[in-house]
């Protein structure tokens, strides 16, 4: 499987069979230019939307005729299993920012969990429902989502082999959120990699590592 970072919370997963899954595509230029990442230029068979905000739910950005999934539950598309768990965008059960779907994608013997704009600490039941992912895509910037401290605790509880931070302040993001540095502080086994990585079950690290993927420039 290949994992490509498009910026903000958007990723493309490409399976060994060539099936492409885009997660949380953004609308470039949304929120008066606060979403400053370049327009998405990807084709996919599946699009997963954690919620309907323009910086996460812009399915129109993806080319082809993808199956768009934006609800909880399990389904299979081609060789890919997708499971969505209903969570919340804030700490008050959605009263401020609504609901959020945490998606787990299973393909090529790997489990990749994308937490969307999770805004609260996961309950014990939610941790159990998600299970143990091999790769965790977790928001770390705070303000609209969980912050660095809660993201760290979430990663500890879910115990993935690889943690990839997302939804943090960069030169392409005008939101009042924190940069990735706060999440990385004090952590060992941090790797700064390119925009795309390739994984197999056999190549997973023995101990948890944090991979910071490079986002595209505008």
N, C-alpha and C positions, 0 to 999 in steps of 0.2 A: 504494500500500500504506500502511496505517496501522499504527503500532507503539505499543502501549499498555503501560505499565509497571504491574504489579500489586503490586510490592514483592518484595524478596529477589532471586530469580532468575526470577520468573514474568513472562511477557509474553503479550500477545495480538497476533497479526498478522492483519490483515484485508485480503484481496486486493480488487482492483477488482471482481471477480466476486461478492464478498460471502462468500467462504470464510474461515472463522475458524480459526486455529491457536493453541492455547494451549501454551506451553512451560513445563515444570517447575512445575506448580501445586503449591502448598504446602498443608499441613493447618494451618489457623489454630489457634493454641494448642498446637501440637506442642512436644515437648521441655519439658514443664512450663511452658508459656507463653512460651518463648524466641522462638517464631515469633509475634510480636505484631501482625502485619499483619491487616487485617480479612478475614473469610471471602471467598473468591472467588465472585463472582456473574456468571459468564460462561457462554455457550453456544458450542459449537464443533463443527466437523466433524472436526477432527484434534487430538489431544493428543500431544505429544512429551515423553517422560520420559528424562532423561539417566541417572538411576539411581533406585533404589527407596527412598531415604531419605524420611521424611515431609515434609521441607521442600522436596522436589523432585519426588516421585513420587506425589502424591495425586490420581490421575485422577478420583476420586469427587467432587472439588470442582467439576468441569465438567459443566454441564447438557447435555441433548441425548443423542444416541447417537453420540459421536465415535469415530473409529477411533484406537485407542491404539497408538502406536509406541514401543517401548523397546529396539530392537536395531539393530545396525549394518546397512548395506546401503542400496540405493537402491530407492525405489518412488514411484509417482505416485498421487495422490489428487485427483480432479477435475483442476483446472488447475495443481495444485501438485506440484512435485518435491521429495522429501525424501531427503537422503542422510545416513546416520549413520556416523560413524567411531569405532571403539572406541579409547578412551584409558583413562587411569587416574585415580583419585581421590587418588593420593598419588605420592611419588617412588620408591616401591619396587614398581612394577608391580602395584599393587593389593593388596599383602599387608596393608596397614593398613586401607584403607577400601573396597577393591573397585574394580570397573571403572566407567567413565564413558563416556557417548556424547556426542560433539560433533556436533550436527545442523546441516546447512545446508539452508535452505528457499529454493527458487527459484520466483518468481512475479512477474508484472508486470514482467519484465525485470530484476529485482533478485535479489541473492544475500545472504541474511541468515544469518550463522553464530552459533550459540549454543553456547558452550563448556561449558555445564553446570558441574559442580564439578571442572574440570580441576585436577589437583594436581601437574603437572610441566611442564617446558619441552617444547614440541613438538619432535619430531625433524625432520630435514630431509625425511624421507619423509612424515611427517604433514602438514607445511606444504604439501608438493607435492600430497598427496591432498585437502586442504581447498581449495586454490586461493586465489584472491583474492576475498574477500567484499566487497560494497559496504558492508555494515553488520556490525560485530562486537560481539556481546554477551559481555563478558568479566568473569569474577570477579576482584575486586581486593583482597579483605579479608584474604587470608592465613589461616594456621592450618589451616583445612580445605581450602584451595585455594591456587592460586598467589597470591603477594602483589603489591603495587603494582609493584615492580621487574620481576618476571617478566612481569606483565601488560603492562607498557610494552614490553618486548622482544618479546612475542608480537604485540602490535599493530604494531610496526615490521616484523616478519617477514611478517605476513599482508597488510599494506598496505591496509586498508579505507579508504574515504573517511570513514566515520563510526564512531567507537568509543563504545559505550554501556556504562559500568561497571555492575556488578551485584554482589550478594553481598558487601555491606559493612555495617558497623555503622551503625544508625540508632536513633532512639528506639523503634522497633518491633521491634528485633532484639536479643535477649539473649545472642547468641553472643559468644565472646571473639575477635572479629575486628576489623580496623581500619576506621575510617571512610573515606569516599571521598577525603578531603583529601590523603592521602599519594600517591594515584595522580594527583591533579590538580596537585600541586606542580611548578612549573617548566614546565608545559605551556602552550602558547599555543593560541589558537582553542578555548577552552573555552566552551560555552554551557550555561546552565541554563534548561531549558525546562519545559513543562507535563507532564502525565501522558501525553499522547498526541501523536504527531507524524505527519504525512503526507508521504510521499516518492514521487518518481518518479525514473526513471533520469536524466531531464534536470535534476532539481533537486538532484542530489548536489553537494556542494561540490567545488571544483577541488582543494583540498588537505585533508589529513586534519583532521577536527574531532572534539572530544570533546563529546558531548551527555550531560548529566546530567539524566535525567528525574525528575520529581517522583513520589514514591510516595504512595499514599493514606494517610490518617491513620486510626487505629483508631476 
